[in-house]
Amino acid sequence: MKTITVSASKTYEVLVGSGLLDQTGELTARVVKPCKAAIITDSTVDALYTERTRRSLEQAGFETLLFVFPAGESSKNLTVFGQALNFLAEHRLSRSDLIVALGGGVVGDLAGFVAAVYLRGIRFIQIPTTLLAAVDSSVGGKTAVDLDTGKNLAGAFWQPELVICDPDTLATLPERTFREGCAEVLKYGLLIGEEFLRSLEETPVSDQLEAVICTCIAYKRDIVAGDEFDRGQRQLLNLGHTIGHAVETKADYRLFHGECVAIGMAAVIRAAVQMGHCSAALRDRVLALIRKYGLPTETEFTADELYAVCCSDKKIASGTIRLVVPAAPGGCRLLPMPVSDLREWLEKGLAV
């Protein structure tokens, strides 16, 4: 088992290791005294991992409750959020109790936001069961639900008590779901630097799973420690996301989040070359790597369609947006620009 300590407004551990799911109760009891534990999960994960998680928690003295919602991004909304809050209230969970987020990014985002809001905040733990959640969304305390106008527009920063990551749970992922997680890994490849990026080119993520997860989490730990509330360097983690979120919204979530991030990365690096920020060689290398992992690099949507969505992006402040622009592996930077300039980036980035 590998342990990575995250120091933010709350200090907690991310545990990574094979077989940890069946130790959930024992590991949780180290940081939270046995209490009521409300497992929040989706319909897909429920059939796979709820019983094992519940059994482990109960063996450690926790009283478990279960809230299950339909799988998919379309459930990450205010309606399901409200249903989860009412479920906790009906079962009289108190501030001394616990939420267990068992699942992928949608589950973690929604359950974490529920934890942040219920009784003005109760404790929760993250148990990521997808690659995307393992390498990114389960760590760092960002929680949210979507609004009609865009992704993650209602949320809070709320750090977990513990993250338990068992790579064995990724074995049940459909190929498409695993691939979308690889998009976030490729994002980290560009952010971290040449050595990690080259490792992703030479060795499939599936063949170095635990090492990849730990590398991504360690990088995010360092970023979060310096900028927990996303006011500066943490925005680097949005590489590919500004355009990607717009694609995801326009597609009405028929495309997976990671697929849209891949499209966003491809678009921004194409535009970066034309704007003089990046070499054509790096562009070709990144596009080849995205395609190698079976991810898309193009979209059917026009620059005007995506620009209209981008204008609702939560990162806009005083008419300015900071776009993450790759210049070299390990050399991405935040480029502030008027929101109106984003249209040109979209036009150049979507041209193939």
N, C-alpha and C positions, 0 to 999 in steps of 0.2 A: 504494500500500500504506500502510495506517495501522498505527502501532506504539503499543501501550499497554504500559507497563512496570508489572509487578506486583511490589511489594516486600513479601515475607513472610519466613519463615525462609530462603527462597531467592528471589533476584531473577531474574525471567525476563520474556520479552517475549511478548505476544499479537500476532500479525501477522494483519491482516485485509485481504484484497484479492482481486480477481478473478484467477484463473489461478495462485494460489499452490500448488495441489496438485501441479502439474507441476514446481514448484521445491522440492519437499520435501527432496530429497537435498542440494541446495546450501544451503538454509536450515538444515537440521539439522547439516550439517558445520561451520557457524559456531559451534555451541555444544558439539558432541560429535565427537570425532575418529572417523573411520570405524572401524566395529567390527561385531560381529554385531548385527543389528536384527531383533527378533522382532515382526512385525506381528500384532496381535490384533484381530480383527474378527468381524462376524457374517455369516451366510449371505446376507443381503440386500446389504450393503455390499460384500462380497467380489466379487459379480458386477459391481458398478458401478465400483469405484475401486481395488481391490487392485493390478491390473496396472500402472496408471499410477503409483501410489505406489511399488511395488516397483521399477519401471524407473528412476524418478528416484533412489531411494536407491542402487541398484546403480551407476548412472552416477557417483555421487559417492563410490564406493568402499566402500559398506556391503555386508556379506554378509547377505542377507535370509532369514528363516524365516517361516512362516505358520501361525498357529493360528486356525481358524475354528470358531465355535460357532453353534447354531441361533438365529436372530433372535428377539427378544422378551424381555420382562421375566422370563418364567418360567425363562430361562437364567441369570439373575443370582443364582446360588445356590452353595452350598458345593461341590456336585458338580463343576460346570463350573470353578469356582475351583481346585479340586484338580487337575483335568485339565490346566489351563493351567500350574500350577506343575510338574507332572510333565513336561509338554512341554518347558519351559525346562531342567529338570534333565537330561532325556534328551539334549538338544542342547548341554549343557554351557555354557550361558550363564554368564558371569562377571560380577563387579561392574563391570567396565569396559565391559559391553555395554549394550544399549538395548532398551526396549519401545516400540513405536509403537501407540498406541490410535487406531484408524481407525474412526470410526463415531459413533453417537449416544450418549445418556446411559448406556444399559446397557453399551455397550462401554467408554466412558470410566471408569465407576465400577468395573467388574470388572477391566479391565486395569490401572487405577491401583492397585487394592488388591493385585493380583498383584505389581506393581512394588514396593509398599511392604513386602511380606512376603518375597519371594524373596531369599534370601541376606541377609536383614534389610534389604533395600532396594537397588534398582538404579534407574538413571535411566530416565525415560520422557518421551515427548512426546505431546501431544494433537492429533489432527486431527479436529475435530468436523464431522460431515456432516449434522446436523439442526439446525433452528433452536433447539430447546430446548438442545442441547449447546453451540451457538455462543454464545448469550446468557447461559448460566448454568453448566451442570454441568462444562464443560471448564476453567473458571477457578476457582482458589481452593483446590484440593488436597483436596477431600472425595472419598474413595473408599470403596466399600462393596459388600456383597452383602446379599441379603435372607435372613431366617430364616423358618421356618414361622409364627412369631407376628407378623411384621411387616417393614416396609421398612427396609433399610439398618441393620440391627441389629448387623452385624459389619463393621468398616471401620477406616480409619486416615486421618490427615491426611498427605498425601504430595504435595508440589508437583511439577509437571512442570518439565522443562528449557526447554520451549518449547511454545507453542500456535500452530498454523497453521490459520487459518480462511479458507477459500475459499468465498465466498457462492455461487459457481457450482454447488457440489455440492448446494445446496438445491433446484436446479431439478428434480431427479429425485424429490423427495419426493412421496409420495401426499398428496392434499389433507388428509386427516385428520391425518397426521403433521405437516404444516405448521401446521395449526390448533392442535394441542396445544402447539407451540412458542409460538404467539401467546399462550397462557395465561400463560406465564412473562413474556412481554413486558408484558402487561397488569399483572401483579404489579409489575413495575418502574415502570410508569406511576404506580401508586398510591404507590410508595415514593419516586420521584424528585421528582414535583411536577406542578403545574398545566400548565406549558408542554409537557412530554413527554406527559402524559396527553391533552391537547387534540390534540397532533399525531397520536396514535393514533386519536382520534375522527374527525379530518378527513382523514387520509391513510392508506390501507391499509399495513400493515407491508410487504407485498410490493412496494410502490412506493417504499420508503425503506429497503431492506434493510440496506445497509452502515451507514448512519447509525444505525439502530436497534440493530444489533449493537454498534457502538462505544459508544453511549450506555449500554447495559446493562452492558457490560464495564467501562467507566470507573467506573460507580457501584459495581459489585462490587469492583473494585480498591481503591477507597477504604475500603470496609467491611472487606475482608480485611486491609488494611494495619493497621487499628486493632484487629482482633479475629480473628486467624487461626484460633484454636482454638474459636471458637463459644461463648464464655462470656458475651457481652454483646450488642453491637449487631448482630453478624452474624446473630443469631437473627431479626432483622427480615426476612431473606430467606426465612424460613419462612412468610410470609404465605400463608394458604390451605392450608398443607401439613399441619398437625396433623389437621384434618378430612379433607383430601384423601387423605392416606396411609391413613387408616382406610377410606375408600370404596374405594380401590385394593385394599387387602387383602381386604375383604369381597367385592369383585367378582372376586377371584381373577385379577386383572390382565387381565380382559377389557376393561376401560376403560383408556385410555392415561393416563399420569401427568399430562399437562397437562390432560386432561379432568377428572381428579379434583381438581387444583389449582383449576380454575375453579369446580367445585362447592363446594370448601372456601372460596374467597373469597366466593362468593355467600352461603354459610351464615353466615360470620362477620360479614359486613356487615349482613345482616338482623338478626342477634342484637345487633350493636352499636347499631343504631337503637333497638331495644326496651330495651336496657340504658342508653341515654342517652349513648353515646359518639360518636355519629355522626348526621348529619342524614339525613332521609328523601330529600332531594334528591340527596345523594351516593350513597345506596343505589340509587336509581332510575337514576342516571347509570351506575354501575358495572354493574348488571345489564343495562342496555341495551347497554353496550359488549361485555360477555361474549357476549351473544346475537348481536350484530352480527358477531362473529368466528366464529359457528357453533359455539359451545361450550355445554355444558350448565350449568344453574344449579340443578338439582334431582337428587335421588337416591331410589331406591326403598327404601333402607335406613332403619331406624328409629333414633331417638336411642339407644335401649338397645343396639342392635347395634353402632353406631359407638363408643359409649362403652366397651364391652367391649374393643374393639381399641385405642382411645386409651390405655387403662390400661397398655399395653405400650410406649408411645411412649418413644423413647430420650432425649427432652428432659426427662422427669420426674426431679426431684431432690428427695429428702426429702418426697415426697408433694405437691410443688408443680410446676405447669407454667406456662410463660410463653406466653400466647397473643398473637399479633400482631393488634392491633385497629386498623383504619383510622378516623381521626377526620377527616382532610382529605387532599387530594393533597399528598404530601410530609410528612404529619403522622401517620404510623402510629406506634404505640407498643407496647411490650411490657407486657402486663398479667399480673403474677403472680397465680395463684389456686390454691387447693387443687384437686387433680384432681377431687374430687367435684363442684366447681362447674361443671365442664365439661359435665356432663349438662344443666344448665339452658341453657347456651349452645347446645348441640346441639338441644334441644327448640325453642328460639326461632328458631334459624337454619334449621331444616328446615321450619318452618311457612310455608306459602305461601298 
